[in-house]
Amino acid sequence: MLHSRTILLVGEGNFSFSASLCEMEKVTATCPQRQEEVLLFEGAASNISSITESGGSVLFEVDCTRLEECPALRGRLFDRVLFNFPHCGRKSGVKKNKELLRNFFLSCLQVLAKDGEVHVSLCNGQGGTPADEPRREWHNSWQVVAMAAEAGLILSAVYPFESSSRQGYKCTGYRSQDKGFRVEKALLHVFARSQVYASPAKVEVEEMVEGEKILYDVPAELSDFMFRRFLCSDSVHPVKLVQDFLLEGLEEEWPISMTTESIPFFLTAKRLQASSCGVDVSQCYFRFGRDVRSLHTQEHLPATTVSSSKEDRTKSERPEGFWSTSLDPEVDLDLYVLRPSLLPHMEELPVEKQDRKNDVRKSGEALKRANLEGNDEGHQDVPGLLCGASEVVFRNVPISLWGLPAFHELILRGVFPSECEPMKLLGHKLESLLAPFNVSIATEGEVLHLTAQPMGILGKVFVNHQVDTDIINVSLNLDLLAVLLFSLPDWRLLWTHDQRFLKQFRPRPPPGTPCQPLSLFPEPIRFDISFWTGPTWDEKQFHAAVREASHGSVKLVKLIDTFSHPDLSQTSYCYRLTYHSHTHALSHTQALHFHKQLESLLSSRLNVTIR
């Protein structure tokens, strides 16, 4: 037997809408008026009888902004709370109706089930979302998304209000006045609970780097990017789906062997210098090697520390320290670098030729051709082996729309005869796979860049020439490709813990399938911050503090103004921060709280003076 949903309706007039639901749902209908007033409304008495006879209940004199004060509702939870055409009455204006919505949403939390929904129907234009046609100016709307965010609710769907589908429904006006609300083009807004913001965890990792055991604390702003396992074999995360799509396409021409060994989070600065990965060292997270070792000796490791294998890495409550963003690896060689790319690791692995057959992904013609004898002749018909690896990498970049501090990189590397022009062949294959998604190939010297708008560079193909052979390297940003191929509104959605977003990928939709956003039409909130600094200023530390204090909710930082005091060794900076979240309910109150946290963090960590 199917579970009958429990529905609470507030602000009812003649109860005709409640009566239209009562045969299918378990209805509790409420109104603000006294019973004797309601019975004077046309059809109210028969509608009330229909509700009660079907097992529902009717409550009078219920204030929808104080539902917890109604004795009949205490201790009850509802699967759905409905409010059709809220209005304060008369010429109450935008401000009062916004307050009505805000207080209603806050009150709903007391009676809403964990996975329940709040439905609010509004006349066209009142909500202030892009779904309204035409859309009112923001300040002249009821800002329904922002009011719901004050209660930790997100807009999950918007539908036309279908009054004709409700038998017997008659829309009335405020307190059931004869003049009803205009329901043409009215919209039904569906809200759900948002996940709460979690404070950045302190992550401590122990691992072996070039034969030496080190222990380190991950910067707080990066802690949520660790240990997420998006690329494990049974994952259906969009990043994994994009990787599978690319590998399956490339396997039509070349066999691919993906490494299964654990890749350390750290590498030495010397090793990074020797690599051809082309990463800007200013985008790396550096840490002094001697300071890493001095945190704990091997004989006195804490009991909560566990090795950083893929299967078993642990989180701990140690403070972070010894991180630097402005060191010169050409001088400071006693450094460890939080891996900015997987290529330095791949370069140390032996690149094997076509005759390797163990642990190789093969399909179709590639499998047949790889098994042919005489591979040394007619090499253009015999695919070379591509060795690959994929994991999360880290870049110390400023906060911007497409500035990812962490992303999943797919590295492919192989040896080919020079005369078969392998870079050109790989470039053409990638272009054919990604052209339907408006990805283009741009040549810059010996490098092929994969680009798309608006994110820019998605990856590159480059070559290391040797005698008679070319070593081909492919580096792809799987996160940006997932944003593009599944039409995500924001790359930060890839890192949400909310299963409501992730469950849509369980059927493994093909690339090109638009995703369903978790939160519709979230409003950006902007605050400025101004402060005095000393004679030195590290802007990257500022961006790190913003990421940490805002819980990743700042999507854009813009320098507005600078001023150097003529007499003091101080400089004033003014930045504009745009708070915007597609993963959580972000209210003005919450954003202001984050902003105050940022001011405190800047004062204590960077020793600035807030203006």
Number of C-alpha atoms within 10 A of each C-alpha: 3 4 7 11 14 18 25 25 22 26 24 27 25 27 30 25 21 29 25 18 16 22 15 10 17 20 26 22 28 22 22 17 18 12 14 9 11 22 14 12 17 14 15 18 16 14 21 21 14 20 24 16 12 15 13 21 18 19 18 19 13 22 18 25 18 14 20 19 14 14 9 11 17 12 9 12 19 23 17 23 26 22 20 20 23 22 21 16 12 7 8 10 14 17 13 15 20 23 15 18 25 23 18 22 25 20 19 25 20 18 20 21 17 12 10 20 24 25 20 22 22 26 19 23 23 23 27 23 24 12 17 18 12 11 16 17 11 13 10 15 19 26 23 21 26 27 23 26 26 19 21 22 27 30 26 18 17 18 13 16 20 13 15 9 9 14 12 14 18 16 23 20 16 19 20 21 13 12 10 14 18 14 17 12 16 23 24 23 24 20 26 23 23 20 15 11 15 8 12 18 18 19 23 23 19 20 20 17 15 11 7 8 14 22 23 25 22 23 21 20 21 20 17 22 15 15 15 11 16 19 19 12 8 9 15 21 21 28 25 23 22 21 22 14 14 18 20 17 16 20 20 16 23 26 28 26 21 17 15 11 9 12 21 18 24 21 21 21 25 16 15 22 16 10 16 14 17 10 15 10 21 16 17 24 23 28 24 19 18 12 17 20 15 12 16 14 13 12 6 8 13 11 6 10 16 18 15 20 16 14 10 9 17 16 18 15 11 13 14 14 14 14 20 15 18 16 18 13 19 10 8 14 16 15 24 27 23 21 24 27 27 24 27 18 16 20 15 10 12 9 14 15 16 21 14 14 16 7 11 16 18 22 18 11 15 21 20 11 17 22 14 11 10 9 18 11 9 8 15 15 14 24 22 25 28 27 23 22 21 24 19 24 21 22 21 24 18 21 22 13 14 18 16 19 20 18 24 22 25 25 24 24 26 23 23 23 17 15 11 14 13 21 22 12 12 19 22 14 17 18 17 14 14 20 14 12 17 12 22 20 21 14 12 9 7 11 16 21 22 23 17 19 11 9 14 13 19 20 20 20 24 23 19 12 12 11 7 9 16 21 18 19 26 22 24 23 23 25 26 24 24 22 22 25 23 20 17 18 16 18 20 18 20 20 16 17 13 14 9 11 17 19 12 15 17 11 8 15 15 14 20 13 12 14 19 18 19 22 23 20 18 20 19 17 17 17 12 14 17 18 19 21 20 14 10 9 14 12 12 18 19 18 18 21 21 25 22 23 25 24 17 20 23 26 20 17 19 14 12 12 11 14 11 14 11 8 6 9 12 18 17 18 18 17 16 16 22 19 25 22 22 22 26 23 28 30 25 18 11 17 21 17 13 20 22 15 17 20 20 17 18 20 15 11 11 16 14 20 16 15 11
